[in-house]
Amino acid sequence: NAGVMQNPRHLVRRRGQEARLRCSPMKGHSHVYWYRQLPEEGLKFMVYLQKENIIDESGMPKERFSAEFPKEGPSILRIQQVVRGDSAAYFCASSPNRQETQYFGPGTRLLVL
Amino acid sequence: GQQVMQIPQYQHVQEGEDFTTYCNSSTTLSNIQWYKQRPGGHPVFLIQLVKSGEVKKQKRLTFQFGEAKKNSSLHITATQTTDVGTYFCAIYGQNFVFGPGTRLSVLP
């Protein structure tokens, strides 16, 4: 059973460009969470999605950030017009049900030049 | 929103010494989870505690859930260099909330 997959693993963008981060949950998992981690800091919750639905986006900035989890295909975290402060590691995690163990992907390390 | 504190923030130990990290919440918890993140890696689930006063062991790791279900601890006996990393506790409120983590370094 393949684990949670994220791509790309590393992403370099210039200020003003768009960043698209993809997450494929573990097989059988319909709950996806996105977290942001700054260097030497903890994990900050961004958004929680189920298939085709955003359940909780309370941790996501109101502007420039959006997330989706379509019926088919991976979950996508999209950051428009990136700024240097967006540089961080973005992890997604999946679980079979809410409140159950979360399995993390390897993360996407975004660097904004 | 619900918050969780972890202490210490950093811990440096000599290989073979013991290590403990503590996680505290102001509210009663339904459960608590512990994760480990190696430098440059991603968080990996270690264990979930559910019952008041619960104690679980994984080899040299001992996890404890307080009687009031407001705090938890992770104790490592005789640390090894492979224990290096950051240990996070996580609680479930409106969504998962991770503690700030305890960063463990082990000197050989």
gemmi code that builds the backbone of each chain (N, CA, C; Angstrom):
import gemmi

chains = {
    "A": [
        ("ASN", (0.849, -1.183, 0.000), (0.000, 0.000, 0.000), (0.889, 1.239, 0.000)),
        ("ALA", (0.877, 1.970, -1.102), (1.734, 3.139, -1.199), (1.311, 4.148, -0.153)),
        ("GLY", (2.308, 4.876, 0.347), (2.018, 5.904, 1.322), (1.481, 7.149, 0.654)),
        ("VAL", (1.407, 8.211, 1.435), (0.953, 9.492, 0.912), (2.040, 10.038, -0.011)),
        ("MET", (1.638, 10.474, -1.167), (2.618, 10.995, -2.123), (2.397, 12.489, -2.343)),
        ("GLN", (3.496, 13.187, -2.411), (3.425, 14.617, -2.691), (4.403, 14.939, -3.811)),
        ("ASN", (3.999, 15.811, -4.676), (4.933, 16.314, -5.682), (4.568, 17.732, -6.061)),
        ("PRO", (5.582, 18.522, -6.444), (6.979, 18.104, -6.448), (7.552, 18.074, -5.035)),
        ("ARG", (8.705, 17.499, -4.866), (9.346, 17.486, -3.551), (9.990, 18.834, -3.263)),
        ("HIS", (10.474, 19.454, -4.296), (11.079, 20.785, -4.176), (10.527, 21.653, -5.301)),
        ("LEU", (10.243, 22.901, -4.964), (9.666, 23.817, -5.944), (10.279, 25.195, -5.739)),
        ("VAL", (10.811, 25.753, -6.802), (11.385, 27.099, -6.741), (10.538, 28.000, -7.612)),
        ("ARG", (10.113, 29.095, -7.042), (9.309, 30.065, -7.772), (9.851, 31.461, -7.531)),
        ("ARG", (9.625, 32.338, -8.520), (9.956, 33.743, -8.341), (8.718, 34.461, -7.816)),
        ("ARG", (8.958, 35.548, -7.136), (7.839, 36.330, -6.597), (6.825, 36.648, -7.693)),
        ("GLY", (5.560, 36.464, -7.376), (4.504, 36.758, -8.339), (4.034, 35.551, -9.134)),
        ("GLN", (4.817, 34.470, -9.139), (4.398, 33.271, -9.862), (3.400, 32.463, -9.038)),
        ("GLU", (2.910, 31.404, -9.650), (1.963, 30.530, -8.963), (2.673, 29.231, -8.563)),
        ("ALA", (2.267, 28.696, -7.429), (2.781, 27.398, -6.994), (1.618, 26.432, -6.851)),
        ("ARG", (1.799, 25.237, -7.421), (0.776, 24.182, -7.303), (1.402, 22.974, -6.653)),
        ("LEU", (0.854, 22.589, -5.511), (1.378, 21.461, -4.764), (0.337, 20.355, -4.797)),
        ("ARG", (0.802, 19.139, -5.071), (-0.135, 18.025, -5.224), (0.060, 16.997, -4.122)),
        ("CYS", (-1.047, 16.384, -3.755), (-1.014, 15.369, -2.708), (-1.949, 14.232, -3.069)),
        ("SER", (-1.404, 13.030, -3.145), (-2.229, 11.845, -3.357), (-2.297, 11.080, -2.045)),
        ("PRO", (-3.494, 10.965, -1.464), (-3.606, 10.303, -0.160), (-3.371, 8.807, -0.285)),
        ("MET", (-3.234, 8.167, 0.856), (-3.121, 6.708, 0.870), (-4.402, 6.105, 0.320)),
        ("LYS", (-4.279, 4.931, -0.243), (-5.427, 4.242, -0.806), (-6.466, 4.020, 0.289)),
        ("GLY", (-7.689, 4.376, -0.009), (-8.763, 4.176, 0.962), (-8.976, 5.362, 1.906)),
        ("HIS", (-8.105, 6.352, 1.832), (-8.252, 7.530, 2.677), (-8.984, 8.631, 1.910)),
        ("SER", (-10.029, 9.170, 2.527), (-10.778, 10.227, 1.854), (-10.636, 11.568, 2.561)),
        ("HIS", (-9.815, 11.622, 3.612), (-9.621, 12.859, 4.376), (-8.200, 13.347, 4.164)),
        ("VAL", (-8.070, 14.587, 3.772), (-6.753, 15.175, 3.492), (-6.590, 16.462, 4.280)),
        ("TYR", (-5.408, 16.636, 4.837), (-5.074, 17.825, 5.613), (-3.813, 18.433, 5.015)),
        ("TRP", (-3.750, 19.748, 4.997), (-2.539, 20.447, 4.578), (-1.995, 21.249, 5.755)),
        ("TYR", (-0.652, 21.185, 5.901), (0.036, 21.910, 6.961), (1.191, 22.687, 6.359)),
        ("ARG", (1.551, 23.771, 7.033), (2.731, 24.528, 6.636), (3.709, 24.479, 7.800)),
        ("GLN", (4.981, 24.343, 7.468), (6.009, 24.323, 8.495), (7.152, 25.236, 8.081)),
        ("LEU", (7.374, 26.262, 8.907), (8.528, 27.122, 8.681), (9.750, 26.472, 9.312)),
        ("PRO", (10.962, 26.814, 8.859), (12.164, 26.191, 9.415), (12.214, 26.316, 10.933)),
        ("GLU", (12.534, 25.233, 11.585), (12.688, 25.185, 13.042), (11.378, 25.470, 13.779)),
        ("GLU", (10.255, 25.341, 13.111), (8.977, 25.589, 13.782), (8.066, 24.376, 13.685)),
        ("GLY", (6.921, 24.482, 14.351), (5.966, 23.372, 14.341), (5.097, 23.381, 13.109)),
        ("LEU", (4.132, 22.474, 13.096), (3.211, 22.337, 11.974), (1.983, 23.215, 12.204)),
        ("LYS", (1.665, 23.999, 11.209), (0.497, 24.873, 11.321), (-0.593, 24.378, 10.379)),
        ("PHE", (-1.723, 24.051, 10.947), (-2.856, 23.565, 10.152), (-3.320, 24.625, 9.160)),
        ("MET", (-3.590, 24.187, 7.951), (-4.099, 25.114, 6.944), (-5.535, 24.771, 6.556)),
        ("VAL", (-5.741, 23.544, 6.076), (-7.060, 23.214, 5.529), (-7.290, 21.714, 5.633)),
        ("TYR", (-8.583, 21.373, 5.774), (-8.993, 19.977, 5.873), (-10.065, 19.747, 4.811)),
        ("LEU", (-9.853, 18.723, 3.999), (-10.782, 18.447, 2.906), (-11.201, 16.983, 2.895)),
        ("GLN", (-12.410, 16.768, 2.455), (-12.863, 15.450, 2.048), (-13.123, 15.529, 0.553)),
        ("LYS", (-13.372, 14.399, -0.041), (-13.574, 14.381, -1.489), (-14.597, 15.446, -1.901)),
        ("GLU", (-14.146, 16.358, -2.742), (-14.972, 17.414, -3.328), (-15.466, 18.458, -2.324)),
        ("ASN", (-15.078, 18.356, -1.081), (-15.555, 19.322, -0.088), (-14.423, 19.889, 0.752)),
        ("ILE", (-14.489, 21.182, 1.018), (-13.604, 21.797, 1.999), (-14.363, 21.790, 3.322)),
        ("ILE", (-13.810, 21.089, 4.307), (-14.495, 20.957, 5.586), (-14.089, 22.099, 6.523)),
        ("ASP", (-12.805, 22.432, 6.532), (-12.307, 23.449, 7.451), (-11.111, 24.131, 6.807)),
        ("GLU", (-11.243, 25.403, 6.531), (-10.122, 26.144, 5.945), (-9.708, 27.291, 6.862)),
        ("SER", (-9.954, 27.118, 8.150), (-9.711, 28.200, 9.110), (-8.246, 28.581, 9.232)),
        ("GLY", (-7.342, 27.706, 8.845), (-5.917, 27.995, 8.964), (-5.292, 28.538, 7.697)),
        ("MET", (-6.085, 28.727, 6.685), (-5.550, 29.139, 5.393), (-5.724, 30.641, 5.212)),
        ("PRO", (-4.671, 31.334, 4.746), (-4.807, 32.771, 4.470), (-5.972, 33.009, 3.503)),
        ("LYS", (-6.659, 34.122, 3.711), (-7.868, 34.402, 2.928), (-7.541, 34.705, 1.473)),
        ("GLU", (-6.381, 35.254, 1.258), (-6.018, 35.652, -0.106), (-4.894, 34.777, -0.635)),
        ("ARG", (-4.891, 34.568, -1.897), (-3.847, 33.895, -2.675), (-3.800, 32.378, -2.495)),
        ("PHE", (-4.364, 31.860, -1.417), (-4.296, 30.418, -1.154), (-5.655, 29.774, -1.442)),
        ("SER", (-5.606, 28.607, -2.069), (-6.827, 27.843, -2.267), (-6.475, 26.363, -2.289)),
        ("ALA", (-7.460, 25.534, -1.998), (-7.223, 24.092, -1.980), (-8.438, 23.391, -2.543)),
        ("GLU", (-8.183, 22.242, -3.143), (-9.271, 21.439, -3.656), (-8.905, 19.964, -3.555)),
        ("PHE", (-9.928, 19.142, -3.553), (-9.748, 17.690, -3.529), (-10.848, 17.136, -4.430)),
        ("PRO", (-10.565, 17.059, -5.731), (-11.609, 16.649, -6.670), (-11.973, 15.179, -6.530)),
        ("LYS", (-13.063, 14.825, -7.165), (-13.544, 13.449, -7.112), (-12.471, 12.498, -7.650)),
        ("GLU", (-11.831, 12.904, -8.704), (-10.743, 12.116, -9.275), (-9.453, 12.927, -9.198)),
        ("GLY", (-8.374, 12.258, -8.862), (-7.091, 12.950, -8.868), (-6.677, 13.433, -7.496)),
        ("PRO", (-5.478, 14.025, -7.443), (-4.914, 14.411, -6.151), (-5.543, 15.677, -5.583)),
        ("SER", (-5.261, 15.921, -4.328), (-5.606, 17.204, -3.732), (-4.562, 18.223, -4.187)),
        ("ILE", (-4.991, 19.438, -4.397), (-4.096, 20.490, -4.873), (-4.160, 21.666, -3.910)),
        ("LEU", (-2.988, 22.132, -3.504), (-2.879, 23.392, -2.763), (-2.263, 24.393, -3.724)),
        ("ARG", (-2.960, 25.473, -3.927), (-2.538, 26.446, -4.930), (-2.223, 27.767, -4.247)),
        ("ILE", (-1.061, 28.294, -4.559), (-0.668, 29.595, -4.010), (-0.423, 30.531, -5.186)),
        ("GLN", (-1.228, 31.554, -5.262), (-1.071, 32.515, -6.354), (-0.175, 33.663, -5.926)),
        ("GLN", (0.516, 34.240, -6.904), (1.363, 35.428, -6.665), (2.221, 35.243, -5.415)),
        ("VAL", (3.046, 34.235, -5.438), (3.835, 33.896, -4.250), (4.732, 35.059, -3.828)),
        ("VAL", (4.940, 35.112, -2.514), (5.857, 36.085, -1.919), (6.902, 35.309, -1.136)),
        ("ARG", (7.985, 36.010, -0.743), (9.090, 35.322, -0.066), (8.622, 34.634, 1.214)),
        ("GLY", (7.661, 35.238, 1.878), (7.150, 34.674, 3.129), (6.416, 33.349, 2.958)),
        ("ASP", (6.123, 32.975, 1.711), (5.472, 31.680, 1.461), (6.474, 30.537, 1.472)),
        ("SER", (7.761, 30.852, 1.488), (8.787, 29.811, 1.514), (8.637, 28.984, 2.787)),
        ("ALA", (8.457, 27.708, 2.613), (8.210, 26.817, 3.755), (8.117, 25.396, 3.223)),
        ("ALA", (7.993, 24.453, 4.155), (7.668, 23.079, 3.773), (6.169, 22.917, 3.928)),
        ("TYR", (5.534, 22.344, 2.921), (4.091, 22.118, 2.954), (3.867, 20.605, 2.984)),
        ("PHE", (3.236, 20.160, 4.054), (2.973, 18.736, 4.208), (1.486, 18.469, 4.043)),
        ("CYS", (1.174, 17.364, 3.399), (-0.195, 16.917, 3.462), (-0.223, 15.601, 4.215)),
        ("ALA", (-1.350, 15.329, 4.796), (-1.560, 14.100, 5.537), (-2.927, 13.561, 5.163)),
        ("SER", (-3.088, 12.260, 5.260), (-4.398, 11.676, 4.986), (-4.785, 10.725, 6.106)),
        ("SER", (-6.078, 10.515, 6.230), (-6.585, 9.576, 7.224), (-7.860, 8.949, 6.679)),
        ("PRO", (-8.211, 7.761, 7.187), (-9.426, 7.113, 6.693), (-10.699, 7.786, 7.195)),
        ("ASN", (-10.615, 8.323, 8.411), (-11.750, 9.028, 8.998), (-11.241, 10.210, 9.801)),
        ("ARG", (-12.147, 11.122, 10.112), (-11.761, 12.264, 10.930), (-11.306, 11.781, 12.294)),
        ("GLN", (-10.339, 12.458, 12.895), (-9.794, 12.167, 14.225), (-8.928, 10.921, 14.270)),
        ("GLU", (-8.786, 10.220, 13.181), (-7.908, 9.059, 13.197), (-6.484, 9.453, 12.859)),
        ("THR", (-5.601, 8.506, 13.008), (-4.184, 8.738, 12.747), (-3.966, 9.358, 11.381)),
        ("GLN", (-3.109, 10.360, 11.358), (-2.762, 11.007, 10.098), (-1.435, 10.459, 9.587)),
        ("TYR", (-1.408, 10.163, 8.309), (-0.185, 9.688, 7.662), (0.318, 10.798, 6.755)),
        ("PHE", (1.550, 11.195, 7.007), (2.096, 12.351, 6.307), (2.846, 11.953, 5.043)),
        ("GLY", (2.769, 12.845, 4.061), (3.598, 12.718, 2.882), (4.973, 13.310, 3.152)),
        ("PRO", (5.883, 13.184, 2.189), (7.256, 13.662, 2.377), (7.389, 15.175, 2.333)),
        ("GLY", (6.334, 15.856, 1.918), (6.368, 17.312, 1.904), (6.840, 17.893, 0.592)),
        ("THR", (6.462, 19.133, 0.357), (6.990, 19.934, -0.756), (7.681, 21.134, -0.141)),
        ("ARG", (8.949, 21.284, -0.461), (9.698, 22.441, 0.032), (9.682, 23.524, -1.015)),
        ("LEU", (8.982, 24.601, -0.675), (8.803, 25.714, -1.599), (9.797, 26.810, -1.256)),
        ("LEU", (10.510, 27.249, -2.253), (11.438, 28.364, -2.093), (11.022, 29.453, -3.063)),
        ("VAL", (10.771, 30.632, -2.522), (10.394, 31.772, -3.365), (11.568, 32.735, -3.429)),
        ("LEU", (12.041, 32.958, -4.635), (13.200, 33.841, -4.816), (12.774, 35.293, -4.991)),
    ],
    "B": [
        ("GLY", (-8.887, 29.295, 19.805), (-8.976, 27.860, 19.557), (-8.161, 27.072, 20.578)),
        ("GLN", (-8.299, 25.778, 20.512), (-7.589, 24.916, 21.447), (-6.091, 24.975, 21.192)),
        ("GLN", (-5.332, 25.007, 22.295), (-3.883, 25.072, 22.161), (-3.246, 24.003, 23.025)),
        ("VAL", (-2.032, 23.661, 22.672), (-1.290, 22.689, 23.450), (0.145, 23.169, 23.592)),
        ("MET", (0.670, 23.021, 24.794), (2.041, 23.462, 25.065), (2.933, 22.239, 25.205)),
        ("GLN", (4.183, 22.427, 24.822), (5.152, 21.360, 24.972), (6.413, 21.914, 25.590)),
        ("ILE", (6.977, 21.174, 26.515), (8.259, 21.540, 27.106), (9.129, 20.302, 27.252)),
        ("PRO", (10.447, 20.472, 27.161), (11.143, 21.705, 26.799), (11.094, 21.937, 25.297)),
        ("GLN", (11.570, 23.086, 24.876), (11.601, 23.370, 23.449), (12.775, 22.634, 22.801)),
        ("TYR", (13.880, 22.594, 23.530), (15.080, 21.910, 23.066), (15.613, 21.032, 24.194)),
        ("GLN", (16.256, 19.940, 23.834), (16.920, 19.106, 24.817), (18.159, 18.488, 24.166)),
        ("HIS", (19.281, 18.719, 24.837), (20.529, 18.110, 24.368), (20.938, 17.083, 25.406)),
        ("VAL", (21.149, 15.859, 24.979), (21.543, 14.812, 25.919), (22.753, 14.072, 25.377)),
        ("GLN", (23.451, 13.433, 26.298), (24.555, 12.554, 25.919), (23.943, 11.198, 25.591)),
        ("GLU", (24.480, 10.539, 24.613), (23.966, 9.214, 24.264), (23.956, 8.321, 25.505)),
        ("GLY", (22.861, 7.643, 25.724), (22.720, 6.793, 26.898), (21.905, 7.435, 28.011)),
        ("GLU", (21.774, 8.755, 27.969), (20.949, 9.430, 28.972), (19.482, 9.298, 28.605)),
        ("ASP", (18.628, 9.553, 29.601), (17.189, 9.509, 29.353), (16.690, 10.868, 28.893)),
        ("PHE", (15.499, 10.872, 28.306), (14.888, 12.097, 27.788), (13.389, 12.043, 28.010)),
        ("THR", (12.812, 13.178, 28.405), (11.354, 13.254, 28.562), (10.844, 14.563, 27.980)),
        ("THR", (9.744, 14.496, 27.268), (9.060, 15.683, 26.786), (7.623, 15.642, 27.295)),
        ("TYR", (7.102, 16.833, 27.606), (5.781, 16.928, 28.214), (4.859, 17.764, 27.336)),
        ("CYS", (3.618, 17.352, 27.325), (2.603, 18.029, 26.525), (1.443, 18.389, 27.452)),
        ("ASN", (1.009, 19.659, 27.436), (-0.037, 20.100, 28.348), (-1.141, 20.857, 27.625)),
        ("SER", (-2.371, 20.561, 28.028), (-3.531, 21.247, 27.472), (-4.338, 21.844, 28.611)),
        ("SER", (-5.026, 22.932, 28.344), (-5.869, 23.548, 29.374), (-7.239, 22.878, 29.444)),
        ("THR", (-7.550, 22.072, 28.448), (-8.855, 21.405, 28.416), (-8.679, 19.886, 28.443)),
        ("THR", (-9.722, 19.202, 28.829), (-9.697, 17.746, 28.845), (-9.720, 17.228, 27.409)),
        ("LEU", (-8.875, 16.258, 27.168), (-8.698, 15.758, 25.804), (-9.398, 14.416, 25.612)),
        ("SER", (-9.880, 14.191, 24.411), (-10.449, 12.877, 24.113), (-9.328, 11.882, 23.825)),
        ("ASN", (-8.301, 12.350, 23.185), (-7.127, 11.517, 22.932), (-5.949, 12.409, 22.614)),
        ("ILE", (-4.788, 11.817, 22.551), (-3.592, 12.559, 22.192), (-2.707, 11.654, 21.346)),
        ("GLN", (-2.058, 12.256, 20.382), (-1.175, 11.496, 19.511), (0.239, 12.066, 19.605)),
        ("TRP", (1.203, 11.206, 19.349), (2.605, 11.617, 19.315), (3.205, 11.290, 17.955)),
        ("TYR", (4.012, 12.232, 17.458), (4.682, 12.080, 16.178), (6.164, 12.404, 16.345)),
        ("LYS", (6.961, 11.818, 15.454), (8.387, 12.123, 15.433), (8.749, 12.614, 14.029)),
        ("GLN", (9.557, 13.654, 13.986), (10.016, 14.165, 12.699), (11.534, 14.241, 12.717)),
        ("ARG", (12.170, 13.461, 11.851), (13.625, 13.510, 11.746), (14.018, 14.781, 11.001)),
        ("PRO", (15.227, 15.270, 11.221), (15.682, 16.468, 10.497), (15.547, 16.273, 8.991)),
        ("GLY", (14.872, 17.197, 8.331), (14.677, 17.091, 6.886), (13.595, 16.124, 6.471)),
        ("GLY", (12.946, 15.494, 7.450), (11.940, 14.491, 7.117), (10.527, 14.969, 7.369)),
        ("HIS", (9.603, 14.025, 7.392), (8.216, 14.362, 7.631), (7.746, 13.709, 8.927)),
        ("PRO", (6.677, 14.243, 9.524), (6.181, 13.649, 10.779), (5.727, 12.212, 10.566)),
        ("VAL", (6.087, 11.382, 11.532), (5.695, 9.976, 11.487), (4.942, 9.660, 12.767)),
        ("PHE", (3.782, 9.067, 12.612), (2.941, 8.723, 13.755), (3.642, 7.702, 14.645)),
        ("LEU", (3.610, 7.971, 15.949), (4.184, 7.027, 16.903), (3.096, 6.247, 17.642)),
        ("ILE", (2.142, 7.007, 18.235), (1.167, 6.326, 19.084), (-0.014, 7.240, 19.363)),
        ("GLN", (-1.124, 6.627, 19.737), (-2.286, 7.381, 20.192), (-2.680, 6.867, 21.580)),
        ("LEU", (-2.967, 7.799, 22.497), (-3.423, 7.460, 23.837), (-4.860, 7.926, 23.981)),
        ("VAL", (-5.676, 7.090, 24.606), (-7.104, 7.388, 24.692), (-7.623, 7.373, 26.138)),
        ("LYS", (-7.135, 6.431, 26.917), (-7.702, 6.238, 28.260), (-6.953, 7.030, 29.324)),
        ("SER", (-7.682, 7.474, 30.321), (-7.101, 8.183, 31.457), (-6.043, 7.308, 32.130)),
        ("GLY", (-4.856, 7.881, 32.368), (-3.793, 7.139, 33.033), (-3.104, 6.092, 32.182)),
        ("GLU", (-3.436, 6.056, 30.905), (-2.894, 5.020, 30.030), (-1.382, 5.133, 29.895)),
        ("VAL", (-0.718, 3.994, 29.893), (0.726, 3.920, 29.670), (0.968, 2.896, 28.566)),
        ("LYS", (1.719, 3.331, 27.563), (2.058, 2.413, 26.473), (3.560, 2.451, 26.242)),
        ("LYS", (4.109, 1.308, 25.882), (5.545, 1.233, 25.654), (5.838, 0.742, 24.246)),
        ("GLN", (6.883, 1.334, 23.672), (7.399, 0.870, 22.392), (8.913, 0.802, 22.563)),
        ("LYS", (9.415, -0.372, 22.860), (10.846, -0.571, 23.080), (11.339, 0.419, 24.143)),
        ("ARG", (12.174, 1.357, 23.802), (12.717, 2.286, 24.801), (11.819, 3.511, 25.022)),
        ("LEU", (10.703, 3.593, 24.325), (9.802, 4.738, 24.451), (8.624, 4.382, 25.338)),
        ("THR", (8.321, 5.266, 26.302), (7.165, 5.087, 27.173), (6.292, 6.318, 27.059)),
        ("PHE", (5.021, 6.092, 26.750), (4.048, 7.168, 26.586), (3.035, 7.081, 27.715)),
        ("GLN", (2.681, 8.258, 28.239), (1.734, 8.273, 29.345), (0.688, 9.354, 29.120)),
        ("PHE", (-0.550, 9.036, 29.461), (-1.655, 9.987, 29.392), (-2.081, 10.275, 30.825)),
        ("GLY", (-2.164, 11.552, 31.192), (-2.476, 11.910, 32.565), (-3.850, 11.456, 33.012)),
        ("GLU", (-4.006, 11.343, 34.317), (-5.276, 10.878, 34.875), (-6.428, 11.811, 34.496)),
        ("ALA", (-6.134, 13.114, 34.461), (-7.168, 14.093, 34.114), (-7.296, 14.275, 32.603)),
        ("LYS", (-6.499, 13.559, 31.835), (-6.505, 13.652, 30.366), (-6.262, 15.076, 29.890)),
        ("LYS", (-5.340, 15.760, 30.593), (-4.977, 17.102, 30.166), (-3.500, 17.186, 29.819)),
        ("ASN", (-2.765, 16.135, 30.117), (-1.344, 16.167, 29.814), (-0.850, 14.782, 29.439)),
        ("SER", (0.314, 14.779, 28.824), (0.902, 13.534, 28.368), (2.411, 13.680, 28.370)),
        ("SER", (3.098, 12.553, 28.418), (4.556, 12.597, 28.365), (5.084, 11.475, 27.496)),
        ("LEU", (6.263, 11.736, 26.960), (6.999, 10.734, 26.189), (8.377, 10.631, 26.820)),
        ("HIS", (8.739, 9.445, 27.227), (10.028, 9.223, 27.880), (10.836, 8.244, 27.051)),
        ("ILE", (12.081, 8.596, 26.791), (12.976, 7.689, 26.073), (14.084, 7.271, 27.029)),
        ("THR", (14.245, 6.000, 27.188), (15.296, 5.453, 28.060), (16.553, 5.208, 27.238)),
        ("ALA", (17.678, 5.605, 27.798), (18.978, 5.343, 27.162), (18.987, 5.771, 25.697)),
        ("THR", (18.941, 7.061, 25.487), (18.842, 7.591, 24.127), (19.973, 7.108, 23.227)),
        ("GLN", (19.640, 7.012, 21.950), (20.604, 6.662, 20.922), (20.600, 7.765, 19.867)),
        ("THR", (21.628, 7.787, 19.036), (21.696, 8.842, 18.014), (20.527, 8.757, 17.042)),
        ("THR", (19.941, 7.588, 16.913), (18.782, 7.442, 16.020), (17.520, 8.098, 16.585)),
        ("ASP", (17.574, 8.514, 17.854), (16.413, 9.185, 18.457), (16.355, 10.665, 18.105)),
        ("VAL", (17.394, 11.164, 17.473), (17.441, 12.590, 17.124), (16.232, 12.985, 16.282)),
        ("GLY", (15.671, 14.128, 16.609), (14.528, 14.622, 15.837), (13.657, 15.499, 16.705)),
        ("THR", (12.519, 15.870, 16.165), (11.554, 16.671, 16.914), (10.338, 15.823, 17.217)),
        ("TYR", (9.920, 15.859, 18.468), (8.780, 15.074, 18.912), (7.593, 16.013, 19.137)),
        ("PHE", (6.516, 15.737, 18.443), (5.310, 16.561, 18.529), (4.178, 15.768, 19.176)),
        ("CYS", (3.421, 16.444, 20.022), (2.145, 15.875, 20.414), (1.075, 16.572, 19.573)),
        ("ALA", (-0.043, 15.906, 19.397), (-1.124, 16.470, 18.597), (-2.450, 16.130, 19.263)),
        ("ILE", (-3.331, 17.115, 19.304), (-4.645, 16.904, 19.895), (-5.699, 17.254, 18.873)),
        ("TYR", (-6.874, 16.732, 19.091), (-7.947, 17.003, 18.143), (-9.000, 17.885, 18.797)),
        ("GLY", (-9.133, 19.115, 18.253), (-10.195, 20.000, 18.695), (-11.150, 20.171, 17.535)),
        ("GLN", (-11.226, 21.369, 17.017), (-11.986, 21.580, 15.781), (-11.263, 20.889, 14.637)),
        ("ASN", (-9.965, 20.881, 14.736), (-9.123, 20.148, 13.798), (-7.872, 19.744, 14.568)),
        ("PHE", (-6.940, 19.082, 13.885), (-5.739, 18.656, 14.588), (-4.867, 19.860, 14.927)),
        ("VAL", (-4.419, 19.905, 16.181), (-3.523, 20.958, 16.630), (-2.242, 20.299, 17.112)),
        ("PHE", (-1.139, 20.695, 16.517), (0.142, 20.153, 16.911), (0.823, 21.063, 17.918)),
        ("GLY", (1.461, 20.476, 18.888), (2.298, 21.238, 19.791), (3.502, 21.773, 19.051)),
        ("PRO", (4.226, 22.700, 19.662), (5.396, 23.296, 19.000), (6.563, 22.339, 18.860)),
        ("GLY", (6.522, 21.210, 19.579), (7.571, 20.206, 19.442), (8.718, 20.393, 20.419)),
        ("THR", (9.370, 19.284, 20.703), (10.620, 19.290, 21.468), (11.704, 18.742, 20.560)),
        ("ARG", (12.727, 19.559, 20.383), (13.822, 19.181, 19.480), (14.900, 18.479, 20.295)),
        ("LEU", (15.134, 17.205, 19.990), (16.108, 16.404, 20.729), (17.381, 16.230, 19.916)),
        ("SER", (18.493, 16.554, 20.543), (19.786, 16.227, 19.928), (20.526, 15.291, 20.875)),
        ("VAL", (21.193, 14.316, 20.307), (21.896, 13.306, 21.089), (23.365, 13.352, 20.709)),
        ("LEU", (24.197, 13.624, 21.691), (25.635, 13.699, 21.439), (26.254, 12.328, 21.631)),
        ("PRO", (27.020, 11.861, 20.639), (27.587, 10.502, 20.748), (28.711, 10.443, 21.775)),
    ],
}
model = gemmi.Model(1)
for chain_id, residues in chains.items():
    chain = gemmi.Chain(chain_id)
    for i, (resn, *xyz) in enumerate(residues, 1):
        res = gemmi.Residue()
        res.name, res.seqid = resn, gemmi.SeqId(i, " ")
        for name, pos in zip(("N", "CA", "C"), xyz):
            atom = gemmi.Atom()
            atom.name, atom.element = name, gemmi.Element(name[0])
            atom.pos, atom.b_iso = gemmi.Position(*pos), 0.0
            res.add_atom(atom)
        chain.add_residue(res)
    model.add_chain(chain)
structure = gemmi.Structure()
structure.add_model(model)
structure.setup_entities()
